[in-house]
Structure formats: structure tokens, C-alpha cells
Amino acid sequence: MTTSASTALHESEQRLVRTVDSLTDEEWAQPSLLPGWTRAHVVAHLALNAEGMADALDAMRRGERGAMYASNEQRDDDIDDLAGQPVPDIRTRLFASGERLRTILAGLTDDDWAGSIDRVPGGPQWPVLALPAARRREVEIHHADLGGGYHHTDWPRDFCIELLDVLATEQAANPETDDFRVSATDLGRSWQVGGDEPVVAGPGADLAWWLAGRGSGEGLSTASGVLPMVGAWRRTPTSRSPR
């Protein structure tokens, strides 16, 4: 992992921890921006996501086939279980898991970086090289999902660009998503999402928030005044190197 990628991930997690530490016990139990999840569920997911990545990487380094989660059902059950634990326990798991993952990533060899892990046993496979950027996306997107004072409009500029790179590619391959192009008015860049027209214009963070399945396109515009259809974001493994 490059120094810049390590620093970016650490800074993202530091911002997350500051927000988490600012929540009262009552606020932990309140709904997040994700349907059916409280803020405790969001933090529990982030802690278990880092633990899963770290466990899978540890297994890979031992020459075993590592998976982040035993199954999708077990993942959901574990999130529910941890979300019901005392607030200090969830917070401790979040901090410790993030630190452990960063330590493991910093110690990987060139051969390790060429490897892969499974999300669940049997696949899909995730390139190790893609994990730092994937973890940062989890942290930044779900930090905004907390609804705890950090918003998608607070995302760093470099993160918005990287996220739009990923979302444009993955949504273009989504059969539920129309063909169009997005133009980030504040970034001076555009991304093709399967086509060149229509053009959806707006701030980069608002475009990424919408493409990630959040909100209803607030802050965005088209010539016709109607936004194209965007399907659910199905996160897929990518070999994109972290910036």
C-alpha cells in the first residue's frame, strides 16, 4: 500500500471515529440514513468489515484461502448481534479493527499484494490490491450514512473522484441503469455511464451520492429536468489500484 493510500485511509477513519465519539447513547439507537439500520448497526458493520478483511488477509498469509464472512446470512446476524452490544464495546471494536487492518496492510509483501481473498467462501474473489480503496469507500460512504453530522458533501475531493471512477464503471454494467453521462461541475470532469446523453450535471459529491443509491438526486440537473434511472449499486471486485 502506498504512503498516500495509507494516509488517506487513516484520515478517513480518524474522521469517522471523531463522529462516532460525538454520539450520545440515545443517538446510537436512533435510525441511520440506511433503512432498517440504527447508527449502532452502521458502526457495527464498519467494525466487522475491517475484522473480516483482516482475518481473510491473515489466512492468506498463512497459505490458506481466506474469506471476510462465513456467509451472507452470518454477516447479517453478526451485525445485528454487535449492534445490540453496549456502546463502548462497539466503539472499541471499530477502533481496534481499523487499526489492526491498517497494520496488516502495511506489512504485506509484494507477493501478498498479488493475491486475493473471498468475500464469502467460494467467492467472489477480491484482489488484495483493491482492499485499501474498498475499505476507504466503506468508511466514507457509511460515515455519511450515520447521519451524525458528517455529510457526503464533506467527502474529500480525491475521494469523490475515485468514487465516481468506480461508480460510473459499475453502474454502466448494471442492466437496471439507463445510459447517460455525469458532469461534475466542481471537479471539471465527466464520466460516461454507458452513454453520452443525457448529461446529469451537479457537484461531484451529489453525483456520487446519487449513483451510490442515496437520496433522489438533490442538487442534480438535466436538460429535460428528468433524471435517468439508476439501479441498485452492486459492489463488485475491482482491480483498480488505490490512489
C-alpha positions in Angstrom: 0.0 0.0 0.0 1.4 3.4 -1.0 2.0 6.0 1.7 -0.7 8.2 0.2 -3.3 5.4 0.3 -2.4 4.6 3.8 -2.6 8.2 4.9 -5.9 8.7 3.1 -7.5 5.6 4.8 -6.2 6.6 8.2 -7.5 10.2 7.9 -10.9 8.8 6.8 -11.1 6.5 9.8 -10.0 9.3 12.1 -12.9 11.5 10.9 -15.2 8.5 11.4 -14.1 7.9 15.0 -14.5 11.6 15.9 -18.1 11.5 14.7 -18.7 8.2 16.5 -17.3 9.6 19.7 -19.6 12.6 19.5 -22.8 10.5 19.5 -24.7 10.2 22.7 -26.1 6.8 23.8 -29.5 7.8 22.7 -28.2 8.8 19.2 -26.6 5.4 18.8 -30.0 3.8 19.0 -31.6 6.3 16.5 -32.2 5.4 12.8 -29.3 6.0 10.4 -29.9 7.0 6.8 -30.0 3.4 5.8 -33.5 1.8 6.0 -33.8 -0.6 8.9 -30.4 0.2 10.5 -29.7 2.3 13.5 -26.5 4.1 13.9 -25.2 1.2 16.0 -25.8 -1.1 13.0 -23.7 1.1 10.8 -20.8 1.3 13.2 -21.1 -2.5 13.8 -20.9 -3.1 10.1 -17.8 -1.0 9.7 -16.1 -2.8 12.6 -17.0 -6.2 11.3 -16.0 -5.2 7.7 -12.4 -4.4 8.9 -12.3 -7.5 11.0 -13.3 -9.6 8.1 -10.7 -8.1 5.8 -8.0 -8.5 8.4 -9.0 -12.2 9.2 -9.0 -13.0 5.5 -5.6 -11.4 4.9 -4.2 -13.3 7.9 -5.4 -16.6 6.5 -4.0 -15.7 3.0 -0.6 -15.0 4.6 -0.7 -18.5 6.2 -1.3 -20.0 2.8 -5.0 -20.6 3.4 -8.0 -19.4 1.5 -9.4 -16.5 3.4 -12.9 -15.2 3.4 -14.3 -12.0 5.0 -17.6 -13.6 6.1 -18.6 -17.1 6.8 -21.8 -16.4 4.8 -24.1 -13.5 3.9 -26.6 -14.7 6.5 -23.9 -14.9 9.2 -22.7 -11.4 8.2 -26.1 -10.0 8.8 -26.6 -11.9 12.1 -23.2 -10.7 13.4 -24.1 -7.1 12.6 -27.4 -7.4 14.4 -25.6 -9.0 17.4 -22.9 -6.4 17.7 -25.3 -3.6 17.2 -27.1 -4.8 20.3 -24.0 -4.7 22.5 -23.1 -1.8 24.9 -21.9 1.3 23.1 -18.3 1.2 24.5 -17.9 -2.3 23.2 -19.0 -1.4 19.6 -16.8 1.7 19.6 -13.8 -0.4 20.9 -14.3 -3.0 18.1 -14.4 -0.2 15.5 -11.2 1.4 16.6 -9.3 -1.9 17.2 -10.4 -3.5 13.9 -9.4 -0.4 11.8 -6.0 -0.2 13.5 -5.4 -4.0 13.0 -6.4 -3.8 9.3 -4.1 -0.9 8.7 -1.2 -2.7 10.4 -1.7 -5.8 8.3 -1.9 -3.8 5.1 1.3 -2.0 6.0 3.1 -5.3 6.4 2.1 -7.1 3.2 4.8 -8.3 0.8 4.8 -7.9 -2.9 3.6 -11.5 -3.2 0.8 -10.7 -0.8 -0.4 -7.7 -2.8 -0.7 -10.0 -5.9 -3.1 -12.3 -4.0 -6.8 -12.2 -3.4 -9.4 -13.0 -0.7 -13.0 -14.2 -0.9 -15.9 -12.1 0.4 -17.6 -15.4 1.4 -16.3 -19.0 0.9 -16.3 -19.8 -2.8 -16.3 -16.2 -4.0 -16.5 -13.6 -5.3 -12.7 -13.0 -5.1 -11.4 -9.6 -4.2 -7.9 -8.5 -5.3 -5.8 -7.6 -2.3 -4.5 -4.6 -4.2 -8.1 -3.2 -4.2 -8.7 -3.5 -0.5 -7.4 -0.2 0.8 -9.6 1.8 -1.6 -12.5 -0.5 -0.9 -12.1 -0.1 2.8 -12.0 3.7 2.4 -15.2 3.6 0.4 -16.9 1.7 3.2 -15.7 4.2 5.8 -16.5 7.4 3.8 -19.9 6.3 2.5 -21.1 4.8 5.8 -19.8 7.7 7.7 -22.3 9.9 5.8 -24.9 7.2 6.2 -24.7 7.6 10.0 -26.5 10.9 9.8 -24.3 12.1 12.7 -23.2 15.5 11.3 -20.8 14.3 8.6 -22.4 14.5 5.1 -21.4 13.3 1.6 -20.7 17.0 0.8 -17.8 16.7 3.3 -16.1 14.0 1.3 -12.5 14.9 0.2 -12.1 15.9 -3.4 -9.8 13.0 -4.2 -12.3 10.5 -2.7 -15.1 11.9 -4.8 -13.1 11.4 -8.0 -12.1 7.9 -7.0 -15.7 7.0 -6.1 -17.1 8.4 -9.3 -14.5 6.4 -11.2 -15.8 3.2 -9.6 -19.5 4.1 -9.7 -19.5 5.1 -13.3 -17.9 1.8 -14.4 -20.1 -0.4 -12.2 -23.3 1.4 -12.9 -22.6 1.3 -16.7 -22.5 -2.5 -16.3 -25.8 -2.5 -14.4 -28.7 -3.6 -16.6 -31.1 -1.6 -14.4 -29.3 1.7 -15.1 -30.0 3.9 -18.1 -27.3 5.2 -20.3 -26.1 8.7 -19.6 -23.1 10.9 -18.7 -22.4 12.7 -15.4 -20.6 16.0 -15.3 -19.1 17.2 -12.0 -19.4 21.0 -12.1 -16.9 21.5 -9.3 -14.4 18.9 -10.5 -14.1 19.9 -14.1 -14.6 16.2 -15.1 -17.2 14.0 -16.6 -17.8 10.2 -16.6 -19.7 8.1 -19.1 -22.3 5.8 -17.5 -23.0 3.7 -20.6 -23.6 6.7 -22.9 -23.0 10.4 -23.7 -26.6 11.6 -23.3 -28.4 12.8 -21.4 -25.9 14.7 -19.2 -26.6 14.8 -15.5 -24.8 17.8 -14.0 -24.0 18.8 -10.4 -21.4 18.8 -7.7 -19.2 15.6 -7.7 -20.3 14.6 -4.2 -24.0 14.9 -5.1 -23.5 12.8 -8.3 -21.6 10.1 -6.3 -24.3 10.0 -3.6 -27.0 9.5 -6.2 -25.1 6.9 -8.1 -24.5 5.0 -4.9 -28.2 4.8 -4.3 -28.6 7.6 -1.8 -31.1 10.4 -2.0 -33.2 11.2 -5.0 -30.8 13.3 -7.0 -30.9 16.5 -4.9 -28.6 19.2 -6.5 -28.5 17.5 -9.9 -30.0 18.7 -13.2 -30.6 17.6 -16.8 -31.7 19.4 -19.9 -35.1 17.8 -19.7 -35.4 18.1 -15.9 -35.8 14.4 -15.6 -33.1 12.2 -14.1 -32.3 8.9 -15.7 -33.0 5.6 -13.9 -30.2 4.3 -11.7 -30.2 0.7 -10.5 -29.1 -0.5 -7.1 -25.3 -0.4 -6.7 -24.0 -3.9 -6.6 -20.4 -3.6 -5.4 -18.2 -5.9 -7.3 -14.5 -6.8 -7.1 -12.2 -4.4 -9.0 -8.5 -4.5 -9.7 -8.4 -0.7 -9.6 -5.2 0.3 -7.9 -5.8 2.6 -4.9 -4.7 6.2 -5.5 
